[in-house]
């Protein structure tokens, strides 16, 4: 009897009710991975193992890049964007990968077992309860997020491979705060809240019951919307290099960041990238103030200095300064 591997059924993205902030942040990060990922906080409830690019040396492992520079023809194939889960209990070797020291000493060859960072290259790395992640793993993520590379060193042997991924984290703020260094590495910060509207709550519950009872039927219901979303994202990715943002809008973005006392320039950069991605997703090659208004709170709320005496929500504070600088009238 031949057993076939059953495909994992995933709840359709377009079927999610509410949570527009989270959905927008995820769509824009897929459109432009350089935005830097998204932190979602809210209420509880035999091929190249490094996914190397066949054309861009910045996304190649050392072995593949050597072949590329030598003028050798690289074989390539298309594959789905990998989405890798990083479990809380993962060891550093599981995340970074391991070197077979015995093989290196006896045979003189580098034998490397790729970790989760290698598998996530040019894909998505998801960390649930990221605020509960061990400090040593946080340090590993910080290093990789900053450089886009992962280096594994054991007994004088070193292996380096690209580790450029969209970092998606989720967690409940009541269970612990996220280290500021890691929080700042997330391009966007989306807040999700339990929906209060009774009718929407009933719809969500019924939707979940239907999916559990007959997932294939629910997936068929949203198949057209799912395909439309895929097409829109692919179109946006093609249009993105052509999207322009005027100098006046760029100055105003930096003015907002300055008035909010945002440290460094990462906030300015992320807002510019996210605004371009938003325009591209809407099918336009020119960024407008409306595009910036959609995404600026997502990009800046987690970068504000905390004042224990301030009762205003950080997202609302960003919105107030945005409306002032961009002269938005109600």
N, C-alpha and C positions, 0 to 999 in steps of 0.2 A: 504494500500500500504506500503510495507516494503522498507525502504530506506537503502541502503548499503553505508558504508563510502568509498568514492573513495580514492584510494591510490595516494599519492602525487608522481608525476613524477619528477625525478631528472635527470639533464643532465649527461650522462655517463662520468665518470672520464677519461677513456681511449680515449674519443673523444676530449679532450681538445687539441687544437693545440698550440705548443710551451710551454713556461713557464716550462721548464724542472726542474729548480731550485725548484720551488714551489711543483711540483709533487713528486720529489725525497724526499724533506723534509717531506711531508705528509705521503708518503709510509713508510719511516724509523721510523717516530713517531708512526705509527700504529704497525709496527713490534716490536718496543721497546718503550713503553710509558714512560720509565724512562728517555728518552732523554730530556724531559721537554717541549714539545710543539713547536710550530712554529709561528713566527710573520711574516705576509705577508704584506709588504709595497710596494706601487707602485702607478701608475697612476689610476685616478678614472674611472672610469666606474662602585585485592587484593593480592598482593605479598609483600615481603619485600620492603618497599619504598626506601631502601638505596642501592639496587643492591649488597648486601653482598656476599662475597665469601663463599662457603660451606666448604672450607678446610683451608683457610689462615686467622688466627685471625687478622692479620694486616688490612684486608679488610672487617672486620665485624663490624656491629653496636653493641652497648653495649648489647642490648637484645639478639641478635643472638649469640654473643660471650659467654654470660652467659649460654645459652643452650648448646653451643659447649663444654664449660669447664665442664658442668654437665654430659657430656656423652650422651646427648640426640641426637636422629637421626634427622638430618636436611633435610628437603625436599628441593630439588633444581630443577631448570628447566633451559633450555638453552633459551637465548633471544638475539636479535640483540644488538650489541654495541650501547648504547644510544648516540645520538648527540643532545645536548641541546644548543639552542640559548639564549644568555644573551642580552636582549635589553638595549639600552642606558638609557631609562627612568625607568628601574627597581628600585624598592625600596629595601632597605636592607632586609626587611622581606621576600620579594619575592625571593631574592637570598639565604639568610641564612635559612629561614624557621621561623615558629612562634610557640610559646607555648600557649596553651589554659589555661590562668591563672585561669579563673573561674572554669573550670573542675578540675584543680589541687587543688584548695582551697575547693571546695564543695565535691568532690568525692575522693580526695587524690591520683589521678593517673596522670601520665605524659601523656598529649595528645599533640602530635607534628604534625604539618602540614609541611611536607618536602618542602624545597625550591629547587632552581635550582641546588645548589651545591650537594644536596643529589641525585637528579635525574641524575646528570652527573657522579657520582661515578663509576669508572671503565669504563668510556666512554670518550666522547669528549665534551668539553665546548667551544663553538664558540662565539666570541665577534667581531661584525662588528664595525668599527670605534672605535677601542679600545683606540686610542689616545684621544678620546673625552669623555671617561668614567669618571664619577664623582669620585672625590678623595676618598670619603668614600667607594665606591665600589672597587676601586683600592686597598685600604687597606685590604678589605675582601679577595680579590683574592690573595694578597701577603701572608696573614696569612695562607690561605688554601694551597697555592702552596708550602709554606715552610714546613708545618707540615704534610700535607696530611689528616688533620682533620678539621672539622668545629664545633665550639662550640657556642651554643645559650644559652644565660643567660637572664632570665627575672624574676624580683621580687624574687631573691634568688633561683630560679629553674634553673638547668643547664642540658642541653642535648648535648651529643657529638656523632658525627657520622663520619665515614670515608668519605673523599672527595678527592679521588685520581683520577685525570683526566688529559687528554691531553688538554692543553690549546692552542687553535688556535685563533689568532687574526689577523685582517686585518685593514688597514687604509691607508689614503693618507697623506704622510709627510707634504704636503703643508697646511693641515688643523690643524696642531699642533703637537708638539713633545710629545713622550711618556715618562712618568716619568722613570728615569734611574733605579729605584728599580724594577719596573715592567718589563722593557725591559730586564734586566739581568735574570729574571726568565724564559724567553723564551729560550729553548734549542737552537733553530735555528732561523735564520732571513733570509727570502727569499725575494729577490727583483724582482718585476715584472714590465715589461715595455710594453708600447704599441708597438705592432709588426709593423715594418716599411715596410716589404716586401709586395708589392701590391697584389701578388698572394695569399699569406697567409691570407691577410686581406679579400680578396674576399671569400676564403674558409671558414673563420670564420663567416662572415656575412651570407653566404648561409647555413652553418650548423645551425645557430641560427634560420633562417627562416624555415628550414625543421623541426626543433624540435618544434617550435611554431605551425606549421601547422599539424604535425602528430608525436607526441612524441613517440608513440608506435613503429612506423616504424624505427625511428632513434635508439631507444633502442635495437631493434632486430638486427640492423646492428652491434652494438658493444657488443652484448650479449656474444659472444665467447671470445672476448678480456677481457671483464669484469670478466668472470669466470676464465680465465687464471691468471689474476692479483690476484683475491681472493685466488686461489690455491697457487700461489707463495708466498703470504704474510703468509698464514697458514703454508707452508713448512718452511719459514724463521723463524717464531716464534718457531717452534719445534726445528730447528737447532741452534738457537741463544745461548742456554746455553752451547753448545759445542764449540763455536767459541773462538779461542785463538788469542792473540796479543802479539808479542814478546817484550821482555824488551827493545831491541834496538829501536823499533818503538815507544814505550811508552816514552822513554827518548827524542826522537826527537820531539814528540808531545809537551812535556813540554818545550823543548828548543824553539820551535816556539812561544808558549805562553809567555815565558819569554822575548824573544827579541821584542815581540809586546807590552810588558808592560801590559799584561792582569791582572787585579786585581783578587785576590783570585784564587781558584782552580776549580771553576765550569766549566770554559772553557776547562781545561784539561780533566775533567771527561766526559763532553758532547762529546768531540771529540773521546775519547776512545769508548764510547757507540755507537755513530753514525757509526764509522768505523766498529765495529762488526756487527751492523745491516745491513750495506751495503754489507759486505761479506756474511752474512747469506742470504740476498735477492738474491745474485748471486749464492747461493748454495754451498758456500765454508766454511770450518771450520777454515781457517787461514786468518788473515787480512794482506793485502799487502799495500805498499806505495800508490798504485793507489786508493785503497779504501779511504785512508785518504785524498788524493788529491781531491776526489769527494766532500767531505763533510766539509773540514776544514774551508773554507770561510763562509759557511752557519752557522757554529758553533761559529765563532770568530768575524765576521765583526762588530757586534753590541756591542762588549765588548771593543773595542778600545777607548782610550781617544781621544777626538776630538781636533784637532788643526785647528783653523780658517785659518791659513796660509798654510795649507797642501792642495794641489790641487788633490792629488791622492785619488781615490776611496778606501774606507776601504777594500772592497773585493779584489781589486787589490793588496793592501799592504799586505794582508794576503797571497796571492798567491806568491808574490815575496819572502817573508821570508820562505814560505814552500819550494819553489824551491831551495833556498839557503841551508837550513838545510838538506833537503833530497837529495841534489845534483842532482836535476832533470835537464837534458839537453834538449834543444829544438830539 
